């Protein structure tokens, strides 16, 4: 870990201190080699005063028991019909996983408690099918869980719910995690599974989706997803609609996956978010250092004109920054020329780690919107090396330098860079 990594982590600690993270661990992750490392990550979260609630699945262990005992299962997910035999094996699998988790947490000096905090009712008869011992979450015993958290005890919650008459039911663990996160008003719900996250139709990882985009993706593409991932996507959407700010789906088999997802803007899995976690705002005096850092490499590559801190301070009203998770990862300047009803797009730069994520296009669209709202009829820019990008991604067209406002044309001829002049008409 280098100094910049450590600084990045430290920036998140005040934001997450005393917040609740519900971490849902698939049974397959408890069984994998990386589980001991994952427990160390949990210890790190607890050390920075993040309140952790664990919810675990049992599908992997249930399948193993069925093979061992040479028996058939009516369902492994907690969604289908749970017959008596399957339910009895579910209890065995749940007990095994819960105690595995307790043993692992004890090895890192973390106090934990297996809970009966899920009040359940039978799933019932749906479409003429009796789901027998499959249950649904009726209520979460929030005071019980909060009491444990106040005592620095990690609640461990299994996919078994209990009613007021002493009956138990098998419940889907993704649904349990969603319900717990909503009831506790959790800052994050994190699903750890044996998949890298949610993949698109081309098999590439989707880094982030807001709720609307998640619903659209689920509507059009969910059939191509593995059942494990489809379930998590569905419950993530519900959680975000009901007060959970962010839901993460990531590969729990990867070392340091949990910390990498939580303590970095980019993360390694898929994040589904309810609130606007990225924004463009006008630059402030305290942002000058971050802007200088952003434009250093483009200046060295002769992509933009050299600027000093004093130059940015002088033109600060024209600068805007792109923030993600309260960190500046992009900037742009919009210079007005009222006499000719033109505006100039300048100093567009995106941090190297955040390239190819559409941030540049968002900044260009923002420049168009602001310029149009201020009554300008044309947006122009000068570029020596990135002109193809602006033409392909921003729809700009090449023009003769004669279109430039007089004062800008004088500067253009004086610096001798022979930049290409691009323009775009505004509505």
C-alpha positions as CSV (number, residue, x, y, z in Angstrom):
1,X,0.0,0.0,0.0
2,X,1.4,3.4,-0.9
3,X,0.8,6.7,0.8
4,X,-1.9,7.8,-1.7
5,X,-3.8,4.5,-1.1
6,X,-3.7,5.1,2.7
7,X,-4.9,8.7,2.3
8,X,-7.8,7.5,0.1
9,X,-8.9,5.0,2.8
10,X,-8.6,7.6,5.6
11,X,-10.9,10.0,3.6
12,X,-13.7,7.5,4.0
13,X,-13.4,6.8,7.7
14,X,-15.3,9.9,9.0
15,X,-18.0,9.3,6.4
16,X,-18.6,5.7,7.5
17,X,-17.8,5.8,11.3
18,X,-20.7,4.5,13.4
19,X,-22.7,3.6,10.2
20,X,-24.3,0.1,9.8
21,X,-23.0,-2.2,7.0
22,X,-25.1,-5.3,6.4
23,X,-22.8,-7.9,4.8
24,X,-24.5,-10.9,3.2
25,X,-22.1,-13.8,2.7
26,X,-23.1,-16.7,0.4
27,X,-22.5,-20.2,1.8
28,X,-20.0,-20.8,-1.0
29,X,-17.9,-17.9,0.3
30,X,-17.8,-19.3,3.8
31,X,-16.5,-22.5,2.3
32,X,-13.9,-20.9,0.2
33,X,-10.2,-20.5,1.0
34,X,-10.4,-16.7,1.2
35,X,-12.9,-16.7,4.0
36,X,-10.2,-16.3,6.7
37,X,-8.9,-13.2,4.8
38,X,-12.4,-11.9,4.6
39,X,-12.7,-12.1,8.4
40,X,-9.6,-10.0,8.7
41,X,-11.3,-7.4,6.5
42,X,-14.3,-7.4,8.8
43,X,-11.9,-6.8,11.7
44,X,-10.6,-3.7,9.8
45,X,-14.1,-2.4,9.5
46,X,-14.8,-2.9,13.1
47,X,-11.5,-1.2,14.0
48,X,-12.7,2.0,12.3
49,X,-16.0,2.0,14.1
50,X,-18.2,0.6,11.3
51,X,-21.0,-1.4,12.7
52,X,-21.2,-4.8,11.0
53,X,-24.2,-7.1,10.7
54,X,-23.6,-10.5,9.0
55,X,-26.2,-12.5,7.1
56,X,-25.2,-15.8,5.7
57,X,-26.6,-18.2,3.1
58,X,-26.5,-22.0,3.1
59,X,-27.2,-23.2,-0.4
60,X,-23.7,-24.5,-0.9
61,X,-23.7,-26.5,2.3
62,X,-27.2,-27.7,1.7
63,X,-26.2,-29.2,-1.6
64,X,-23.2,-30.9,0.0
65,X,-25.4,-32.5,2.7
66,X,-27.8,-33.8,0.0
67,X,-24.9,-35.5,-1.8
68,X,-23.4,-36.9,1.4
69,X,-26.8,-38.3,2.5
70,X,-27.8,-39.3,-1.0
71,X,-31.1,-37.5,-0.8
72,X,-33.1,-35.2,-3.0
73,X,-33.9,-31.6,-2.1
74,X,-37.1,-29.8,-2.9
75,X,-35.3,-26.4,-3.1
76,X,-31.9,-25.0,-2.2
77,X,-32.5,-21.2,-2.5
78,X,-35.2,-20.5,0.1
79,X,-37.5,-19.3,-2.7
80,X,-39.1,-22.6,-3.9
81,X,-41.0,-25.3,-1.9
82,X,-39.2,-26.4,1.3
83,X,-40.4,-29.9,2.3
84,X,-39.8,-31.4,5.7
85,X,-36.6,-33.3,4.6
86,X,-35.1,-30.2,3.0
87,X,-36.0,-28.1,6.0
88,X,-34.2,-30.5,8.4
89,X,-31.1,-30.4,6.2
90,X,-31.4,-26.6,6.1
91,X,-31.3,-26.5,9.9
92,X,-28.1,-28.6,9.9
93,X,-26.5,-26.5,7.2
94,X,-27.4,-23.3,8.9
95,X,-26.0,-24.5,12.2
96,X,-22.8,-25.5,10.5
97,X,-22.3,-22.2,8.7
98,X,-23.2,-20.1,11.8
99,X,-20.6,-21.9,13.9
100,X,-18.0,-21.7,11.2
101,X,-18.5,-17.9,11.2
102,X,-18.3,-17.7,15.0
103,X,-15.0,-19.7,15.0
104,X,-13.5,-17.5,12.3
105,X,-14.6,-14.3,14.1
106,X,-13.2,-15.6,17.4
107,X,-9.8,-16.1,15.7
108,X,-9.7,-12.3,15.1
109,X,-10.9,-11.4,18.6
110,X,-14.3,-10.3,17.3
111,X,-17.3,-10.8,19.5
112,X,-20.4,-12.2,17.8
113,X,-23.8,-13.7,18.5
114,X,-26.1,-16.0,16.5
115,X,-29.5,-14.3,16.7
116,X,-33.2,-15.2,16.3
117,X,-33.9,-11.6,15.1
118,X,-36.0,-12.6,12.1
119,X,-39.7,-12.9,12.7
120,X,-41.2,-15.0,9.9
121,X,-44.5,-16.2,8.6
122,X,-45.1,-19.0,6.1
123,X,-44.8,-18.1,2.5
124,X,-48.2,-19.8,2.1
125,X,-50.0,-21.1,-0.9
126,X,-49.3,-19.2,-4.1
127,X,-50.8,-20.1,-7.5
128,X,-52.2,-23.3,-6.0
129,X,-48.7,-24.4,-4.7
130,X,-48.2,-24.9,-1.0
131,X,-44.6,-23.7,-0.2
132,X,-44.8,-25.7,3.1
133,X,-41.8,-24.7,5.2
134,X,-40.6,-21.8,3.1
135,X,-41.0,-18.5,4.9
136,X,-41.1,-14.8,4.4
137,X,-39.8,-12.0,6.6
138,X,-42.5,-10.5,8.6
139,X,-40.5,-8.3,11.0
140,X,-36.9,-7.6,12.1
141,X,-36.2,-7.4,15.8
142,X,-34.4,-4.0,15.5
143,X,-33.9,-3.3,19.2
144,X,-32.2,-6.7,19.7
145,X,-29.8,-6.1,16.8
146,X,-29.1,-2.5,17.9
147,X,-28.4,-3.7,21.5
148,X,-25.8,-6.1,20.2
149,X,-24.2,-3.4,18.0
150,X,-24.0,-1.0,21.0
151,X,-22.1,-3.7,22.9
152,X,-19.7,-4.1,20.0
153,X,-21.1,-7.6,19.2
154,X,-21.5,-8.6,15.6
155,X,-25.0,-10.1,15.0
156,X,-24.8,-13.3,12.9
157,X,-28.2,-13.9,11.1
158,X,-29.1,-17.1,9.4
159,X,-31.7,-17.7,6.7
160,X,-34.0,-19.3,9.3
161,X,-36.9,-17.3,10.6
162,X,-39.1,-17.9,13.7
163,X,-42.8,-17.1,14.4
164,X,-44.4,-16.5,17.7
165,X,-45.6,-20.1,18.1
166,X,-42.2,-21.7,18.1
167,X,-42.2,-22.7,14.4
168,X,-39.3,-22.1,12.1
169,X,-39.1,-21.4,8.3
170,X,-36.4,-21.4,5.7
171,X,-36.0,-18.0,4.1
172,X,-33.9,-16.8,1.1
173,X,-30.8,-15.2,2.6
174,X,-30.8,-12.3,0.0
175,X,-34.3,-11.4,1.2
176,X,-33.2,-11.6,4.8
177,X,-30.2,-9.3,4.1
178,X,-32.4,-6.8,2.3
179,X,-35.0,-6.7,5.1
180,X,-32.3,-6.3,7.8
181,X,-30.6,-3.5,5.8
182,X,-33.9,-1.6,5.4
183,X,-34.9,-2.0,9.0
184,X,-31.6,-0.8,10.3
185,X,-31.4,2.1,7.8
186,X,-28.0,0.7,6.8
187,X,-25.5,2.8,4.9
188,X,-24.5,-0.2,2.7
189,X,-25.8,-3.6,1.9
190,X,-22.9,-5.8,0.5
191,X,-23.5,-9.1,-1.2
192,X,-20.4,-11.4,-1.3
193,X,-20.9,-14.2,-3.8
194,X,-18.8,-16.4,-6.1
195,X,-19.2,-14.0,-9.1
196,X,-17.4,-10.8,-10.0
197,X,-20.6,-8.7,-9.9
198,X,-23.2,-8.0,-12.5
199,X,-22.1,-8.5,-16.1
200,X,-23.6,-6.9,-19.2
201,X,-24.6,-8.7,-22.4
202,X,-21.0,-8.6,-23.6
203,X,-19.8,-10.3,-20.4
204,X,-18.2,-7.1,-19.1
205,X,-18.5,-6.0,-15.4
206,X,-21.0,-3.2,-14.8
207,X,-19.4,-0.9,-12.3
208,X,-22.4,1.1,-11.2
209,X,-26.1,1.5,-11.9
210,X,-28.7,3.8,-10.4
211,X,-32.0,2.4,-9.4
212,X,-33.7,3.4,-12.7
213,X,-30.9,1.8,-14.8
214,X,-31.0,-1.3,-12.6
215,X,-34.7,-1.7,-13.2
216,X,-34.3,-1.3,-17.0
217,X,-31.4,-3.8,-17.0
218,X,-33.4,-6.3,-14.9
219,X,-36.4,-5.9,-17.3
220,X,-34.3,-6.4,-20.5
221,X,-31.4,-8.6,-19.4
222,X,-32.1,-10.5,-16.2
223,X,-32.8,-13.8,-18.0
224,X,-29.2,-14.1,-19.0
225,X,-28.0,-13.7,-15.4
226,X,-27.2,-16.6,-13.1
227,X,-30.0,-17.1,-10.6
228,X,-27.7,-16.1,-7.7
229,X,-27.0,-12.7,-9.4
230,X,-30.5,-12.1,-10.5
231,X,-31.7,-12.6,-7.0
232,X,-29.2,-10.1,-5.7
233,X,-30.1,-7.5,-8.4
234,X,-33.8,-7.8,-7.5
235,X,-33.2,-7.4,-3.8
236,X,-30.7,-4.6,-4.4
237,X,-33.4,-2.6,-6.3
238,X,-35.9,-3.1,-3.5
239,X,-33.4,-2.1,-0.8
240,X,-32.4,1.1,-2.6
241,X,-36.1,2.0,-3.0
242,X,-36.6,1.6,0.7
243,X,-33.8,3.7,2.2
244,X,-30.5,1.9,1.7
245,X,-28.1,4.3,0.0
246,X,-25.9,1.7,-1.8
247,X,-25.8,-2.0,-2.5
248,X,-22.7,-3.7,-3.7
249,X,-22.3,-7.1,-5.4
250,X,-18.8,-8.5,-5.5
251,X,-16.6,-11.6,-5.6
252,X,-16.0,-12.7,-2.0
253,X,-13.3,-15.2,-3.2
254,X,-10.9,-12.3,-4.0
255,X,-8.4,-11.3,-1.4
256,X,-9.2,-7.8,0.0
257,X,-12.3,-7.6,-2.2
258,X,-14.3,-6.1,0.7
259,X,-11.9,-3.3,1.5
260,X,-11.2,-2.5,-2.1
261,X,-14.9,-2.1,-2.8
262,X,-15.6,0.1,0.3
263,X,-12.5,2.3,0.4
264,X,-12.2,3.3,-3.2
265,X,-14.3,5.2,-5.7
266,X,-13.8,2.7,-8.4
267,X,-14.4,-0.5,-6.4
268,X,-14.0,-4.0,-7.9
269,X,-17.7,-5.1,-8.1
270,X,-21.0,-3.6,-9.1
271,X,-22.6,-0.8,-7.1
272,X,-26.3,0.0,-7.2
273,X,-27.2,3.3,-5.7
274,X,-30.2,5.2,-4.7
275,X,-28.7,8.7,-4.0
276,X,-26.7,10.8,-6.4
277,X,-23.2,9.8,-5.4
278,X,-21.5,11.9,-8.2
279,X,-22.1,15.5,-9.1
280,X,-20.6,18.5,-11.0
281,X,-20.3,21.7,-9.0
282,X,-18.6,25.1,-9.3
283,X,-15.0,25.0,-8.1
284,X,-14.0,26.5,-4.8
285,X,-10.7,28.0,-3.6
286,X,-9.9,24.8,-1.7
287,X,-10.2,22.8,-4.9
288,X,-7.3,24.5,-6.7
289,X,-4.7,22.0,-5.5
290,X,-6.8,19.1,-6.7
291,X,-7.3,20.8,-10.1
292,X,-3.6,21.4,-10.5
293,X,-3.0,17.7,-9.8
294,X,-5.6,16.7,-12.3
295,X,-4.1,18.8,-15.1
296,X,-0.4,18.1,-14.5
297,X,-0.2,15.1,-16.8
298,X,-2.2,16.6,-19.7
299,X,0.0,19.7,-19.4
300,X,3.2,17.5,-19.6
301,X,1.6,15.7,-22.7
302,X,1.0,19.1,-24.3
303,X,-2.8,18.4,-24.4
304,X,-3.7,21.6,-22.5
305,X,-2.0,25.0,-21.9
306,X,0.1,25.2,-18.7
307,X,-1.7,26.8,-15.8
308,X,-0.5,27.9,-12.4
309,X,-2.5,28.0,-9.2
310,X,-2.7,31.8,-9.5
311,X,-4.2,31.4,-13.0
312,X,-6.9,29.0,-11.7
313,X,-7.6,31.3,-8.7
314,X,-8.1,34.3,-11.1
315,X,-10.5,32.3,-13.3
316,X,-12.1,30.3,-10.5
317,X,-15.7,31.4,-11.3
318,X,-15.3,29.6,-14.7
319,X,-14.1,26.3,-13.3
320,X,-16.2,23.3,-12.4
321,X,-15.2,20.0,-10.8
322,X,-16.6,16.5,-11.1
323,X,-17.0,14.8,-7.7
324,X,-17.4,11.1,-6.9
325,X,-17.9,10.1,-3.3
326,X,-16.7,13.6,-2.3
327,X,-13.4,13.3,-4.2
328,X,-12.6,15.4,-7.2
329,X,-11.9,13.2,-10.3
330,X,-12.5,15.6,-13.2
331,X,-12.6,19.3,-14.0
332,X,-13.6,21.7,-16.8
333,X,-13.6,25.4,-17.5
334,X,-16.2,27.3,-19.4
335,X,-15.1,30.8,-20.5
336,X,-17.8,33.3,-21.6
337,X,-17.6,35.6,-24.6
338,X,-20.9,37.5,-24.4
339,X,-20.2,39.9,-27.3
340,X,-20.3,37.1,-29.8
341,X,-22.7,34.8,-27.9
342,X,-19.9,32.2,-27.6
343,X,-18.4,30.1,-24.8
344,X,-15.2,28.2,-24.7
345,X,-14.8,24.7,-23.3
346,X,-11.3,24.4,-21.7
347,X,-9.2,22.5,-19.3
348,X,-11.2,19.3,-19.6
349,X,-9.3,16.7,-17.6
350,X,-10.2,13.3,-15.9
351,X,-8.1,11.5,-13.4
352,X,-6.3,8.6,-15.0
353,X,-7.9,6.0,-12.8
354,X,-11.3,7.2,-13.9
355,X,-10.8,7.3,-17.7
356,X,-13.2,5.4,-19.9
357,X,-16.1,5.8,-17.5
358,X,-18.0,8.5,-19.4
359,X,-16.9,11.3,-17.1
360,X,-15.5,13.4,-19.9
361,X,-18.7,13.1,-21.8
362,X,-20.7,14.1,-18.8
363,X,-18.5,17.2,-18.4
364,X,-19.0,18.1,-22.1
365,X,-22.8,17.7,-21.7
366,X,-22.6,19.9,-18.6
367,X,-20.7,22.6,-20.5
368,X,-23.3,22.6,-23.3
369,X,-26.1,22.8,-20.7
370,X,-24.6,25.7,-18.8
371,X,-23.6,27.6,-21.9
372,X,-27.1,27.2,-23.4
373,X,-28.8,28.3,-20.2
374,X,-26.6,31.4,-20.1
375,X,-27.8,32.3,-23.6
376,X,-24.7,31.4,-25.7
377,X,-25.3,30.1,-29.2
378,X,-22.1,28.4,-29.8
379,X,-19.5,26.3,-27.8
380,X,-16.0,26.1,-29.1
381,X,-12.7,24.6,-28.0
382,X,-9.1,24.4,-29.0
383,X,-7.3,21.0,-29.1
384,X,-3.9,19.8,-30.2
385,X,-4.1,16.1,-29.4
386,X,-7.6,15.2,-28.2
387,X,-9.6,16.7,-31.1
388,X,-10.7,13.2,-32.4
389,X,-12.2,12.5,-29.0
390,X,-14.2,15.7,-29.0
391,X,-15.5,15.1,-32.5
392,X,-16.4,11.4,-31.9
393,X,-17.7,11.6,-28.3
394,X,-19.0,15.2,-28.2
395,X,-20.2,15.8,-31.7
396,X,-17.9,18.8,-32.3
397,X,-17.0,19.9,-35.8
398,X,-13.8,21.4,-37.1
399,X,-13.8,25.1,-38.1
400,X,-11.5,27.8,-39.3
401,X,-9.9,30.0,-36.5
402,X,-11.8,32.9,-38.0
403,X,-14.8,31.8,-35.9
404,X,-13.0,32.7,-32.7
405,X,-13.9,35.9,-30.8
406,X,-11.3,38.6,-31.5
407,X,-9.6,38.5,-28.1
408,X,-9.4,34.7,-28.2
409,X,-8.1,34.7,-31.8
410,X,-5.2,37.0,-30.8
411,X,-4.2,34.6,-28.0
412,X,-4.5,31.7,-30.4
413,X,-2.1,33.3,-32.9
414,X,0.3,34.4,-30.2
415,X,0.9,31.0,-28.5
416,X,1.8,29.3,-31.8
417,X,0.3,25.9,-30.8
418,X,-1.7,25.7,-34.1
419,X,-4.5,23.9,-32.2
420,X,-7.5,22.6,-34.1
421,X,-10.6,24.8,-33.6
422,X,-13.8,22.8,-32.9
423,X,-17.3,24.1,-32.4
424,X,-20.8,23.0,-31.7
425,X,-24.0,24.9,-32.1
426,X,-26.2,25.2,-29.0
427,X,-30.0,25.2,-28.8
